[in-house]
């Protein structure tokens, strides 16, 4: 897809947002704007880790969405829709129910996301159905993981129920410095691997036979993409819980506005996705102060209209 003529304006907008949004995230509160005092524990222990977490989670989800849309050859693919996030969430809820915390959360999220994505690929290979089958298997796995997660939450004690319910709604308020470092390392590893797979994913978009003729090992590319998205999404889910639609909205919007290859799209999606989630989280902290609205809830309001528009655009384009 060729980039549109106003893409330089979009890049300038992203550069401006990269300066303004982090500043707003640090100075804004329900009582107005106040200059950040970095000797204040409220800034260093709460707002700054939360800002970094928002940037990392948004980048991980958007970049994963860009890769999954190439892997499934469907613009509607998203970590929250095809089972990756649901598998990671299920694993984290199991860990919470067992009373564990700390480094075990991002490791469990990675394992859960990887198992869910691997199960989708395995079921699609066994049952067939092509690209449509991949997406359908993803929806089935996501629904199953969601059902098991709900059952575990229902059977848990009140303390675990409260923690899991708040976390599953998509909440960045629990992003603590000691957990943040481990999740950032896992997310960074996933993003680097996704970026390295850009050319292979471009070839996959042309079809498996064409990709093989271009020298791409399709099975290996699928496996590595599954691992990379599980790393990035697992780290994001461990920090914030389930946040839907970011991985669908950002890559599709950038594909329309900027075009370019998949490697370029993954990089730009990570940049724009981080800024988007930071903006939504800052709004969520301020709009109903002193209540701290879940960022996943706020993002979900924008997701369905975009999903419907994208689906209609895809249907119209195929006619």
C-alpha positions as CSV (number, residue, x, y, z in Angstrom):
1,X,0.0,0.0,0.0
2,X,1.4,3.4,-1.0
3,X,1.7,6.0,1.8
4,X,-0.7,8.9,1.6
5,X,0.5,12.5,0.9
6,X,-0.3,13.6,4.5
7,X,2.0,11.0,6.1
8,X,4.6,13.7,7.0
9,X,2.0,15.5,9.0
10,X,1.2,12.2,10.9
11,X,4.9,11.7,11.7
12,X,5.1,15.3,13.0
13,X,2.1,14.6,15.1
14,X,3.6,11.5,16.6
15,X,6.8,13.4,17.4
16,X,4.8,16.2,19.1
17,X,2.8,13.6,21.0
18,X,6.0,11.9,22.1
19,X,6.9,15.1,23.9
20,X,3.5,16.3,25.1
21,X,1.8,13.1,26.3
22,X,4.5,11.9,28.7
23,X,4.6,15.4,30.2
24,X,0.8,15.4,30.6
25,X,0.9,11.9,32.1
26,X,3.2,13.1,34.9
27,X,1.5,16.5,35.6
28,X,-2.2,15.7,35.2
29,X,-4.5,14.7,38.0
30,X,-8.2,15.1,38.8
31,X,-7.4,18.5,40.5
32,X,-5.7,20.0,37.4
33,X,-2.1,20.3,36.3
34,X,0.9,20.5,38.6
35,X,4.6,20.6,37.7
36,X,6.1,17.2,38.5
37,X,8.4,17.0,41.6
38,X,10.7,14.1,41.1
39,X,11.4,14.0,44.8
40,X,7.8,13.2,45.4
41,X,7.1,9.4,45.7
42,X,3.8,9.9,44.0
43,X,5.7,10.8,40.8
44,X,8.6,8.3,41.0
45,X,6.8,5.3,42.4
46,X,3.4,5.6,40.8
47,X,3.0,8.0,37.9
48,X,6.4,7.4,36.2
49,X,6.2,3.5,36.4
50,X,2.6,3.8,35.2
51,X,3.6,6.0,32.2
52,X,6.3,3.6,31.2
53,X,3.9,0.7,31.6
54,X,1.4,2.4,29.3
55,X,4.0,3.0,26.6
56,X,5.3,-0.6,26.8
57,X,1.9,-2.2,26.8
58,X,0.5,-0.1,24.0
59,X,3.7,-0.8,21.9
60,X,3.5,-4.6,22.6
61,X,-0.2,-4.9,21.7
62,X,0.0,-2.8,18.6
63,X,3.2,-4.4,17.2
64,X,1.7,-7.9,18.0
65,X,-1.4,-6.9,16.1
66,X,0.6,-5.9,13.1
67,X,2.4,-9.2,13.1
68,X,-0.8,-11.3,13.7
69,X,-2.6,-9.6,10.9
70,X,0.1,-10.7,8.5
71,X,0.3,-14.2,10.0
72,X,-3.5,-14.7,9.8
73,X,-3.8,-12.6,6.6
74,X,-6.7,-10.8,8.2
75,X,-6.9,-7.2,9.3
76,X,-9.3,-8.1,12.1
77,X,-6.7,-10.2,13.9
78,X,-5.8,-8.8,17.4
79,X,-4.1,-10.4,20.4
80,X,-7.3,-9.9,22.4
81,X,-9.5,-11.5,19.7
82,X,-7.6,-14.6,18.6
83,X,-6.7,-16.1,22.0
84,X,-3.2,-14.9,22.8
85,X,-4.2,-12.4,25.5
86,X,-6.9,-14.8,26.8
87,X,-4.3,-17.6,27.2
88,X,-1.9,-15.2,29.0
89,X,-4.7,-14.0,31.2
90,X,-5.7,-17.5,32.1
91,X,-2.2,-18.4,33.2
92,X,-1.9,-15.2,35.3
93,X,-5.2,-15.9,37.0
94,X,-4.0,-19.4,37.9
95,X,-0.8,-17.9,39.4
96,X,-2.9,-15.3,41.4
97,X,-5.2,-18.1,42.6
98,X,-2.1,-20.0,43.9
99,X,-0.9,-16.9,45.7
100,X,2.2,-16.3,43.7
101,X,3.4,-12.9,42.4
102,X,6.5,-11.0,41.2
103,X,8.5,-12.5,38.3
104,X,6.1,-15.5,38.1
105,X,3.4,-13.3,36.6
106,X,5.2,-12.3,33.3
107,X,6.6,-15.8,33.0
108,X,3.1,-17.4,33.4
109,X,1.7,-14.8,31.0
110,X,4.3,-15.7,28.3
111,X,3.7,-19.4,28.8
112,X,-0.1,-19.0,28.6
113,X,0.1,-16.8,25.5
114,X,2.5,-19.2,23.8
115,X,0.4,-22.2,24.5
116,X,-2.8,-20.5,23.3
117,X,-1.2,-19.4,20.0
118,X,0.5,-22.8,19.5
119,X,-2.9,-24.5,20.1
120,X,-4.5,-22.3,17.5
121,X,-1.9,-23.1,14.9
122,X,-2.1,-26.9,15.8
123,X,-5.9,-27.0,15.6
124,X,-5.9,-25.1,12.3
125,X,-3.3,-27.5,10.9
126,X,-5.2,-30.6,12.0
127,X,-8.7,-29.4,11.0
128,X,-7.8,-27.3,8.0
129,X,-9.8,-24.3,6.9
130,X,-7.0,-22.1,5.7
131,X,-6.7,-18.5,6.9
132,X,-10.4,-18.4,7.9
133,X,-9.8,-21.5,9.9
134,X,-6.9,-19.9,11.8
135,X,-9.1,-17.0,12.8
136,X,-12.0,-19.2,13.8
137,X,-9.7,-21.4,15.9
138,X,-8.4,-18.3,17.6
139,X,-11.9,-17.2,18.5
140,X,-12.7,-20.6,19.9
141,X,-9.5,-20.8,22.0
142,X,-10.2,-17.2,23.3
143,X,-13.7,-18.2,24.3
144,X,-12.5,-21.3,26.0
145,X,-9.8,-19.5,27.9
146,X,-12.2,-16.8,28.9
147,X,-14.7,-19.4,30.3
148,X,-12.0,-21.2,32.4
149,X,-10.7,-17.8,33.7
150,X,-14.3,-16.8,34.7
151,X,-14.7,-20.2,36.5
152,X,-11.4,-19.7,38.4
153,X,-12.4,-16.2,39.4
154,X,-15.8,-17.4,40.6
155,X,-14.3,-20.1,42.7
156,X,-11.6,-17.9,44.2
157,X,-11.8,-16.2,47.6
158,X,-12.9,-12.6,48.0
159,X,-9.4,-11.1,48.0
160,X,-8.3,-12.9,44.9
161,X,-11.6,-12.2,43.2
162,X,-11.2,-8.4,43.8
163,X,-7.6,-8.4,42.5
164,X,-8.4,-10.5,39.5
165,X,-11.5,-8.6,38.6
166,X,-9.7,-5.2,38.7
167,X,-6.8,-6.7,36.7
168,X,-8.9,-8.4,34.0
169,X,-10.6,-5.1,33.3
170,X,-7.3,-3.7,32.0
171,X,-5.7,-1.6,34.7
172,X,-2.2,-0.1,34.8
173,X,-2.4,1.1,38.5
174,X,-0.7,-2.0,39.7
175,X,2.4,-1.5,37.6
176,X,5.1,-1.6,40.3
177,X,8.8,-0.9,39.6
178,X,10.0,-4.4,40.6
179,X,7.6,-6.1,38.2
180,X,8.0,-3.5,35.5
181,X,11.6,-4.3,34.8
182,X,10.9,-8.0,34.2
183,X,7.9,-7.3,31.9
184,X,9.9,-4.6,30.0
185,X,12.6,-7.2,29.3
186,X,10.1,-9.7,28.0
187,X,8.3,-7.2,25.9
188,X,11.5,-5.8,24.4
189,X,12.6,-9.3,23.4
190,X,9.3,-10.0,21.7
191,X,9.4,-6.7,19.8
192,X,12.9,-7.3,18.6
193,X,11.9,-10.7,17.3
194,X,8.8,-9.4,15.6
195,X,10.8,-6.6,13.9
196,X,13.3,-9.2,12.6
197,X,10.5,-11.2,11.0
198,X,9.1,-8.3,8.9
199,X,10.3,-9.6,5.5
200,X,9.0,-13.1,6.1
201,X,5.6,-11.7,7.2
202,X,5.4,-9.6,4.1
203,X,6.0,-12.8,2.0
204,X,3.3,-14.6,4.0
205,X,0.8,-11.9,3.1
206,X,1.2,-13.0,-0.6
207,X,0.2,-16.6,0.3
208,X,2.0,-19.6,1.6
209,X,3.0,-21.0,-1.9
210,X,4.4,-17.6,-2.9
211,X,6.3,-17.3,0.4
212,X,7.9,-20.7,-0.1
213,X,8.9,-19.8,-3.6
214,X,10.6,-16.7,-2.2
215,X,12.7,-18.9,0.2
216,X,10.6,-18.4,3.3
217,X,10.3,-21.3,5.8
218,X,6.6,-20.9,6.5
219,X,6.5,-23.3,9.5
220,X,9.5,-21.7,11.1
221,X,8.1,-18.2,10.5
222,X,4.7,-19.1,12.1
223,X,6.5,-20.6,15.1
224,X,8.7,-17.6,15.6
225,X,5.9,-15.2,15.2
226,X,3.8,-17.2,17.8
227,X,6.8,-17.0,20.2
228,X,7.4,-13.3,19.6
229,X,3.7,-12.3,20.0
230,X,3.5,-14.5,23.1
231,X,6.5,-12.7,24.6
232,X,5.2,-9.2,23.8
233,X,1.6,-9.9,24.7
234,X,2.5,-12.0,27.8
235,X,4.5,-9.1,29.2
236,X,1.8,-6.7,28.4
237,X,-1.0,-8.8,30.0
238,X,1.1,-9.3,33.1
239,X,1.4,-5.5,33.5
240,X,-2.1,-4.5,32.6
241,X,-4.5,-7.4,32.2
242,X,-6.6,-7.7,29.0
243,X,-6.8,-4.5,26.9
244,X,-8.6,-5.2,23.6
245,X,-8.7,-3.6,20.2
246,X,-5.4,-1.6,20.4
247,X,-3.7,-4.3,18.3
248,X,-6.4,-4.1,15.7
249,X,-6.9,-0.3,15.5
250,X,-3.4,1.1,15.4
251,X,-1.8,-1.2,12.7
252,X,-4.8,-0.8,10.4
253,X,-4.9,3.0,10.8
254,X,-1.2,3.2,10.1
255,X,-1.4,0.9,7.1
256,X,-4.0,3.2,5.6
257,X,-2.1,6.4,6.4
258,X,1.6,5.4,6.0
259,X,1.7,2.2,4.0
260,X,5.1,0.5,3.8
261,X,6.3,-3.0,4.5
262,X,5.5,-5.1,7.6
263,X,8.8,-4.3,9.4
264,X,8.1,-0.6,9.0
265,X,4.5,-1.1,10.1
266,X,5.5,-3.1,13.2
267,X,7.9,-0.3,14.2
268,X,5.4,2.5,13.7
269,X,2.6,0.5,15.4
270,X,4.8,0.1,18.5
271,X,5.4,3.9,18.5
272,X,1.8,5.0,17.9
273,X,0.3,2.2,20.1
274,X,2.4,3.3,23.1
275,X,1.3,6.9,22.7
276,X,-2.3,5.9,22.2
277,X,-2.5,3.9,25.3
278,X,-0.7,6.5,27.3
279,X,-3.3,9.1,26.2
280,X,-6.2,6.8,27.0
281,X,-4.7,6.0,30.5
282,X,-4.1,9.7,31.3
283,X,-7.8,10.4,30.3
284,X,-8.9,7.4,32.4
285,X,-7.1,8.8,35.5
286,X,-8.6,12.2,35.1
287,X,-12.1,11.9,33.7
288,X,-13.8,10.5,36.8
289,X,-11.4,11.6,39.6
290,X,-11.0,10.4,42.3
291,X,-12.1,7.1,40.6
292,X,-9.4,5.4,38.5
293,X,-11.2,4.0,35.5
294,X,-9.6,0.9,34.0
295,X,-7.8,1.8,30.8
296,X,-9.1,-1.4,29.2
297,X,-12.6,-0.2,29.7
298,X,-11.8,3.2,28.1
299,X,-10.1,1.6,25.1
300,X,-13.0,-0.8,24.6
301,X,-15.3,2.2,23.9
302,X,-13.3,3.1,20.8
303,X,-12.8,-0.5,19.6
304,X,-16.3,-1.7,18.5
305,X,-17.0,1.3,16.2
306,X,-13.6,0.8,14.5
307,X,-14.1,-2.9,14.2
308,X,-17.5,-2.4,12.5
309,X,-16.0,0.3,10.1
310,X,-13.0,-2.0,9.3
311,X,-15.3,-5.0,8.7
312,X,-17.6,-3.0,6.4
313,X,-14.5,-1.6,4.5
314,X,-13.2,-5.2,4.1
315,X,-16.6,-6.4,2.8
316,X,-16.9,-3.5,0.4
317,X,-13.4,-4.0,-0.9
318,X,-14.0,-7.7,-1.6
319,X,-17.1,-7.0,-3.8
